[in-house]
Amino acid sequence: MTGPAKTNGEAQSLLKSQLKSQLKSQSKPGSSAPYPVPELPRIPDRTFDVTDYGADSADPLALCTEAFQRTLDACSAAGGGRVVIPPGLWRTGPLRLRSRLELHARPGAIVRFEPDPELYPLVRTRFEGRSDIRCQSPLQGDDLEDVAITGGGVFDGGGQGWRPVKRFKQTDVQWERLLASGGAVNEAGDLWWPSREAMEGEERVRALRESGETDPDAYLPVRAYLRPAMLGLHGCRRVLLEGPTFQNSPAWCLHLQDCEQVTARGLHVRNPWFSQNGDGLDLESCRHSLVERCTFDVGDDAICLKSGKDEEGRRRGLPCEYVTVRECTVYHGHGGVVIGSEMSGGVRAVRVSDCQFMDTDIGLRFKSARGRGGVVEDIVMERIRMCGIEREAVSFHLFYAGVEGSEGNDEQVHPVTEETPVFRDITLRDLVCVGARTALLVNGLPELPLSRLTIEGFDAETERGLLARYADGLKLERLRLRTAEEPVVSLHRCANVATDFEA
């Protein structure tokens, strides 16, 4: 982040030259050559301490939102720089980030975003692939350039005051303690909400959306239902997230949308395993991203690549592309590295390597459904180690429904249209899994099978082996599958299959 600054024109010219050279070297399908490292933000060498603008470390019960925002705004007015949060417990409402600014939480700093919906303005944004009205993110940035969040501190989203909790995800003791804390429970008695306003919000929000209402003020009575992502960066260029712990988010933890030149390095991302929509990192329609040496322990997908949902996503047509993920660890999550299910703008040019997943529901997870459309292609994932996987080590599921236990398949052939998702040219290399229900599941569409999936080296000890439905051009080399159930390999309506495996 130091050194002589280049003009935007010079930087873009250099980047295009690097990218052109790199892509030329990747002309061979399945190439694992890395992409150019994203450009880092250029932050001026100035420092602003929040305690100089009214934040008082001697009063940890005080709300310091105004002092924090004054510091951010003063730094921006001066042309940018580093905003420092010293050690201490700091309670705050939502903050707006600025361009040419680094927010640096020193080790020992805990920034706790208060779970009071009244503090969070309603804004027009996007969530789960669609335009939406939701509460402003605790850390929000729109159309920024050169923005960074660094340091060894902790950002806590106060998610316990926002999220619903499902009964089956709690022990009896935990459930009774939750009920005693207040809140509201649905008629079936199987879903707890932090407030009645939040519980009743789903039906009221659905009615507002169906009526076409887009005025944020109309949603104020159900603000408690409209949970934000903890970090929301939209349309930003040159982003660096390095060092902090991000935890306990109201919904997704880190959501970057339509951003370019993104680096996420050395992060610790934590959400309770039962947290609803508790994703770790969601890159939606981002270009040129690097995620490395990060750890995740979350309640939903850990590292997820998206690009919009259904017709709206296809109309925007902004793919998530040129993504590198390497040397990351996932301790818990619905998936380690995930593509979809909102991928209607396409996901392509992805390289994942040297990652480990432990006790996740699924390891490498690809998901979509009829109606999505979009193309997922040019994906290479290699040297992935997995253990204690609950379901599939590797899963391709094009009948994803988004509800536990509802994913299925059918034999009916539908017309191929722009709403048909396309998955093709995917290479998985040198995978290891000890402990899973299934080594590999492929559930393709009868009308458009998964095309040109190559697996080169897969050692797995699982209950079931390989189950593939509707795949064309399936190449399986150097497979060693030790399974408790027979047959080790089951193929249904697959074409052009080449296999080399050892039971």
ZIURTA-V318638 format. One record per residue. N is the residue number from 0. RES is the residue in one letter. PHI is phi in radians with two decimals (999 if undefined). NEAR is the number of other ideal C-beta (glycine too) atoms within 8 Angstrom. D_FIRST is the distance of its C-alpha to the first C-alpha in whole Angstrom. Layout:
((N/RES/PHI/NEAR/D_FIRST) (N/RES/PHI/NEAR/D_FIRST))
This chain:
((0/M/999/8/0) (1/T/-2.12/3/4) (2/G/1.86/3/7) (3/P/-1.10/3/10) (4/A/-1.35/5/9) (5/K/-1.66/7/12) (6/T/-1.19/6/15) (7/N/-1.00/6/15) (8/G/-1.12/6/18) (9/E/-1.13/8/17) (10/A/-1.10/10/14) (11/Q/-1.19/8/17) (12/S/-1.12/8/19) (13/L/-1.11/9/17) (14/L/-1.07/12/16) (15/K/-1.09/8/20) (16/S/-1.14/8/21) (17/Q/-1.08/9/19) (18/L/-1.13/12/21) (19/K/-1.07/8/24) (20/S/-1.14/8/24) (21/Q/-1.17/12/23) (22/L/-1.14/8/26) (23/K/-1.09/7/28) (24/S/-1.28/8/28) (25/Q/-1.84/8/29) (26/S/-1.16/6/32) (27/K/-1.34/5/34) (28/P/-0.99/7/35) (29/G/1.45/9/33) (30/S/-1.09/9/30) (31/S/-1.87/9/28) (32/A/-1.03/7/25) (33/P/-1.25/7/22) (34/Y/-1.52/13/20) (35/P/-1.00/9/17) (36/V/-1.16/6/14) (37/P/-1.04/11/12) (38/E/-1.24/7/9) (39/L/-1.50/9/6) (40/P/-1.15/13/6) (41/R/-1.84/9/5) (42/I/-1.92/13/6) (43/P/-1.03/8/9) (44/D/-1.51/5/10) (45/R/-2.34/10/13) (46/T/-2.19/6/14) (47/F/-2.24/14/17) (48/D/-1.72/10/19) (49/V/-1.08/15/22) (50/T/-1.24/8/24) (51/D/-1.39/6/24) (52/Y/-2.12/12/25) (53/G/1.92/7/28) (54/A/-1.30/11/27) (55/D/-2.03/9/29) (56/S/-1.20/10/29) (57/A/-1.39/4/32) (58/D/-2.19/6/34) (59/P/-1.23/9/32) (60/L/-1.58/4/35) (61/A/-1.38/7/34) (62/L/-1.58/7/32) (63/C/-1.94/13/28) (64/T/-0.97/11/27) (65/E/-1.10/7/28) (66/A/-1.15/12/26) (67/F/-1.08/15/23) (68/Q/-1.17/10/23) (69/R/-1.03/10/24) (70/T/-1.15/15/21) (71/L/-1.06/15/19) (72/D/-1.22/9/21) (73/A/-1.14/10/20) (74/C/-1.08/15/17) (75/S/-1.10/12/17) (76/A/-1.10/6/20) (77/A/-1.44/9/18) (78/G/1.84/8/15) (79/G/1.89/13/13) (80/G/2.71/15/11) (81/R/-1.86/11/11) (82/V/-1.75/14/15) (83/V/-1.81/10/16) (84/I/-1.90/14/19) (85/P/-1.33/11/21) (86/P/-0.98/8/23) (87/G/2.50/9/26) (88/L/-1.74/6/28) (89/W/-2.11/15/27) (90/R/-1.72/10/29) (91/T/-2.65/14/28) (92/G/-1.59/11/29) (93/P/-1.21/16/26) (94/L/-2.16/12/23) (95/R/-1.85/8/22) (96/L/-1.37/12/18) (97/R/-2.26/13/16) (98/S/-1.24/9/14) (99/R/0.99/14/11) (100/L/-2.40/17/11) (101/E/-2.00/14/10) (102/L/-1.66/12/13) (103/H/-2.09/11/13) (104/A/-1.72/14/17) (105/R/-1.23/12/18) (106/P/-0.93/7/20) (107/G/1.69/9/23) (108/A/-1.56/14/23) (109/I/-2.07/10/25) (110/V/-1.75/12/24) (111/R/-1.90/10/27) (112/F/-1.44/13/28) (113/E/-1.16/11/31) (114/P/-1.49/11/34) (115/D/-1.99/8/36) (116/P/-0.95/10/36) (117/E/-1.12/5/37) (118/L/-1.43/8/33) (119/Y/-1.94/13/32) (120/P/-1.09/7/33) (121/L/-1.47/13/34) (122/V/-2.36/10/31) (123/R/-1.43/7/32) (124/T/-2.64/11/29) (125/R/-2.34/10/30) (126/F/-2.63/11/31) (127/E/0.90/6/32) (128/G/1.50/14/32) (129/R/-2.34/11/34) (130/S/-1.08/6/34) (131/D/-2.75/10/34) (132/I/-1.86/10/35) (133/R/-2.55/11/33) (134/C/-1.17/14/32) (135/Q/-0.99/12/28) (136/S/-1.14/13/26) (137/P/-0.91/17/25) (138/L/-2.09/13/21) (139/Q/-2.14/13/22) (140/G/-2.56/12/19) (141/D/-2.20/8/21) (142/D/0.95/5/20) (143/L/-1.74/13/16) (144/E/-2.19/9/13) (145/D/1.02/13/10) (146/V/-2.32/18/11) (147/A/-2.47/14/10) (148/I/-2.23/15/12) (149/T/-2.38/12/12) (150/G/1.84/12/14) (151/G/-1.88/8/17) (152/G/-1.48/15/20) (153/V/-2.15/10/22) (154/F/-1.92/16/22) (155/D/-1.94/10/26) (156/G/-1.46/13/27) (157/G/1.08/13/31) (158/G/-1.08/16/32) (159/Q/-1.09/8/36) (160/G/-1.58/9/37) (161/W/-2.13/13/36) (162/R/-1.43/13/37) (163/P/-1.33/10/40) (164/V/-2.28/11/41) (165/K/-1.50/10/44) (166/R/-1.00/10/47) (167/F/-1.23/5/47) (168/K/-1.66/7/43) (169/Q/-2.19/11/45) (170/T/-1.29/5/47) (171/D/-1.03/6/51) (172/V/-1.13/6/49) (173/Q/-1.10/8/46) (174/W/-1.13/11/48) (175/E/-1.12/8/50) (176/R/-1.15/8/47) (177/L/-1.13/11/45) (178/L/-1.07/9/49) (179/A/-1.21/6/49) (180/S/-1.34/6/46) (181/G/1.98/4/47) (182/G/1.40/10/46) (183/A/-2.54/10/48) (184/V/-2.19/9/49) (185/N/-1.20/9/50) (186/E/-1.06/3/54) (187/A/-1.26/5/54) (188/G/1.32/6/52) (189/D/-2.09/7/50) (190/L/-2.54/11/47) (191/W/-1.71/12/45) (192/W/-2.17/12/43) (193/P/-1.14/14/42) (194/S/-2.69/9/44) (195/R/-1.15/7/47) (196/E/-0.99/12/45) (197/A/-1.17/14/42) (198/M/-1.10/14/45) (199/E/-1.46/10/47) (200/G/-1.22/12/44) (201/E/-1.00/8/44) (202/E/-1.16/7/47) (203/R/-1.22/11/47) (204/V/-1.17/12/43) (205/R/-1.03/8/45) (206/A/-1.13/8/48) (207/L/-1.13/11/45) (208/R/-1.17/8/43) (209/E/-1.13/6/46) (210/S/-1.42/6/48) (211/G/1.45/5/44) (212/E/-1.20/8/43) (213/T/-2.14/5/40) (214/D/-1.44/6/40) (215/P/-0.96/10/38) (216/D/-1.09/6/40) (217/A/-1.18/7/43) (218/Y/-1.69/14/41) (219/L/-0.98/8/41) (220/P/-1.12/6/44) (221/V/-2.11/14/42) (222/R/-1.01/13/38) (223/A/-1.11/11/39) (224/Y/-1.43/13/39) (225/L/-1.57/14/36) (226/R/-1.13/10/33) (227/P/-1.58/14/30) (228/A/-1.23/14/27) (229/M/-1.20/18/25) (230/L/-2.01/15/21) (231/G/-2.13/14/22) (232/L/-2.01/15/19) (233/H/-2.24/13/21) (234/G/1.16/8/20) (235/C/-1.77/15/17) (236/R/-2.19/9/14) (237/R/1.05/14/11) (238/V/-2.07/14/11) (239/L/-2.24/14/10) (240/L/-2.08/14/12) (241/E/-2.52/12/12) (242/G/1.86/8/15) (243/P/-1.21/15/17) (244/T/-1.73/10/21) (245/F/-1.97/14/22) (246/Q/-2.58/13/26) (247/N/1.02/11/29) (248/S/-1.39/14/28) (249/P/-1.06/15/31) (250/A/-2.40/15/31) (251/W/-0.97/13/28) (252/C/-1.45/17/25) (253/L/-2.12/15/22) (254/H/-2.11/14/23) (255/L/-1.97/16/20) (256/Q/-2.23/12/23) (257/D/0.96/8/22) (258/C/-1.76/16/18) (259/E/-2.24/9/16) (260/Q/1.09/13/13) (261/V/-1.95/14/13) (262/T/-2.18/13/12) (263/A/-2.10/13/14) (264/R/-2.42/13/14) (265/G/1.12/7/16) (266/L/-1.56/15/18) (267/H/-2.11/9/21) (268/V/-2.04/17/23) (269/R/-2.34/10/27) (270/N/-2.39/17/30) (271/P/-0.98/8/33) (272/W/-1.10/10/35) (273/F/-1.63/10/38) (274/S/-1.21/14/35) (275/Q/-1.22/11/36) (276/N/1.00/10/33) (277/G/-1.52/18/31) (278/D/-1.01/15/29) (279/G/-1.52/17/25) (280/L/-2.20/16/23) (281/D/-2.02/13/24) (282/L/-1.75/15/22) (283/E/-1.98/16/25) (284/S/0.94/13/25) (285/C/-1.69/14/21) (286/R/-2.18/11/20) (287/H/1.07/13/18) (288/S/-2.20/15/17) (289/L/-2.25/14/16) (290/V/-2.12/14/17) (291/E/-2.51/12/17) (292/R/0.92/7/19) (293/C/-1.90/15/20) (294/T/-2.09/10/23) (295/F/-2.33/16/26) (296/D/-2.54/11/29) (297/V/-2.36/18/30) (298/G/-1.77/13/33) (299/D/-2.61/13/33) (300/D/-1.11/13/31) (301/A/-1.43/18/27) (302/I/-1.99/16/25) (303/C/-2.25/14/27) (304/L/-1.89/15/26) (305/K/-2.42/14/28) (306/S/-2.80/17/29) (307/G/1.72/18/32) (308/K/-2.15/11/35) (309/D/0.98/13/38) (310/E/-1.05/6/39) (311/E/-1.10/12/36) (312/G/-1.16/18/34) (313/R/-1.16/13/36) (314/R/-1.14/6/36) (315/R/-1.21/9/32) (316/G/1.04/7/32) (317/L/-1.93/8/28) (318/P/-1.27/12/28) (319/C/-1.62/17/25) (320/E/-2.62/10/24) (321/Y/0.98/9/22) (322/V/-2.03/15/21) (323/T/-2.08/13/20) (324/V/-2.16/13/21) (325/R/-2.64/13/21) (326/E/0.98/7/22) (327/C/-1.93/15/23) (328/T/-2.15/10/26) (329/V/-2.10/18/28) (330/Y/-1.62/9/31) (331/H/-2.80/11/33) (332/G/2.90/17/32) (333/H/-1.22/11/35) (334/G/-2.69/15/33) (335/G/-1.27/16/30) (336/V/-2.04/15/28) (337/V/-2.27/15/30) (338/I/-2.07/13/31) (339/G/1.84/15/33) (340/S/-1.41/10/35) (341/E/-1.47/13/33) (342/M/-2.35/19/32) (343/S/-1.23/16/35) (344/G/-1.55/14/32) (345/G/1.73/14/31) (346/V/-2.35/16/29) (347/R/-2.67/12/28) (348/A/0.97/8/26) (349/V/-2.13/16/25) (350/R/-2.21/13/25) (351/V/-2.18/14/25) (352/S/-2.65/12/26) (353/D/0.97/7/26) (354/C/-2.04/16/27) (355/Q/-2.32/9/29) (356/F/-2.15/15/31) (357/M/-2.24/11/34) (358/D/1.09/8/37) (359/T/-1.51/16/35) (360/D/-1.11/8/38) (361/I/-2.36/16/37) (362/G/-1.47/16/34) (363/L/-1.55/15/33) (364/R/-2.24/17/34) (365/F/-2.08/13/35) (366/K/-2.54/12/37) (367/S/-2.85/14/38) (368/A/-2.83/11/42) (369/R/-0.97/10/44) (370/G/1.79/6/43) (371/R/-1.29/16/39) (372/G/1.22/12/39) (373/G/1.45/15/36) (374/V/-2.19/10/35) (375/V/-1.92/17/33) (376/E/-2.73/11/33) (377/D/0.96/8/31) (378/I/-2.04/13/30) (379/V/-2.26/14/30) (380/M/-2.26/13/30) (381/E/-2.57/13/30) (382/R/0.97/8/31) (383/I/-1.93/18/31) (384/R/-1.99/9/33) (385/M/-2.39/17/35) (386/C/-2.66/10/38) (387/G/1.14/7/40) (388/I/-1.40/17/39) (389/E/-1.26/9/41) (390/R/-2.03/9/42) (391/E/-1.81/14/41) (392/A/-1.15/16/38) (393/V/-2.33/14/38) (394/S/-2.39/16/39) (395/F/-2.03/12/39) (396/H/-2.29/12/41) (397/L/-1.77/14/42) (398/F/-2.17/11/44) (399/Y/-1.17/11/42) (400/A/-2.01/8/43) (401/G/1.40/5/41) (402/V/-2.22/5/43) (403/E/-0.94/3/44) (404/G/1.34/4/47) (405/S/-1.83/7/47) (406/E/-1.36/8/46) (407/G/-2.42/6/48) (408/N/-2.83/6/50) (409/D/-2.63/6/53) (410/E/-1.65/5/55) (411/Q/-1.23/5/55) (412/V/-1.59/5/54) (413/H/-1.72/9/52) (414/P/-1.08/4/51) (415/V/-1.49/6/48) (416/T/-2.35/6/46) (417/E/-1.13/5/43) (418/E/-1.51/8/43) (419/T/-1.54/12/43) (420/P/-1.24/15/40) (421/V/-2.06/10/39) (422/F/-2.13/13/38) (423/R/-2.73/10/38) (424/D/0.94/10/36) (425/I/-2.14/14/35) (426/T/-2.13/14/35) (427/L/-2.05/15/35) (428/R/-2.40/13/35) (429/D/0.99/8/35) (430/L/-1.82/16/36) (431/V/-2.36/10/37) (432/C/-2.50/17/39) (433/V/-2.07/7/41) (434/G/1.67/8/43) (435/A/-2.87/15/43) (436/R/-1.16/9/45) (437/T/-2.39/14/45) (438/A/-1.25/15/43) (439/L/-2.49/15/42) (440/L/-2.10/11/43) (441/V/-2.13/13/44) (442/N/-2.08/11/45) (443/G/-1.48/14/45) (444/L/-1.59/11/47) (445/P/-1.03/11/50) (446/E/-1.40/8/50) (447/L/-2.67/9/46) (448/P/-1.10/12/46) (449/L/-1.00/14/42) (450/S/-2.08/12/42) (451/R/1.03/10/41) (452/L/-1.70/14/40) (453/T/-2.06/10/39) (454/I/-2.13/15/39) (455/E/-2.08/10/39) (456/G/1.64/10/39) (457/F/-2.60/15/40) (458/D/-1.80/8/42) (459/A/-2.51/17/43) (460/E/-2.07/8/45) (461/T/-2.48/16/46) (462/E/-1.22/8/49) (463/R/-2.07/10/49) (464/G/-1.64/16/48) (465/L/-1.93/12/47) (466/L/-2.15/10/48) (467/A/-2.26/14/47) (468/R/-2.21/11/49) (469/Y/1.01/14/48) (470/A/-2.31/16/46) (471/D/-2.20/11/47) (472/G/1.40/9/45) (473/L/-1.57/14/45) (474/K/-2.04/11/44) (475/L/-2.14/12/44) (476/E/-2.19/10/44) (477/R/0.97/8/44) (478/L/-1.70/14/44) (479/R/-2.14/9/46) (480/L/-2.05/15/47) (481/R/-1.92/7/49) (482/T/-2.21/13/50) (483/A/-1.48/5/53) (484/E/-2.06/6/54) (485/E/-1.93/4/56) (486/P/-1.35/5/55) (487/V/-1.19/9/52) (488/V/-2.17/9/51) (489/S/-2.22/8/52) (490/L/-2.06/9/52) (491/H/-2.29/7/53) (492/R/0.92/8/53) (493/C/-1.86/12/51) (494/A/-2.18/8/51) (495/N/0.97/6/50) (496/V/-1.78/10/49) (497/A/-2.10/8/49) (498/T/-2.19/7/49) (499/D/-2.64/7/48) (500/F/-2.46/12/48) (501/E/-2.16/5/50) (502/A/-1.30/7/51))
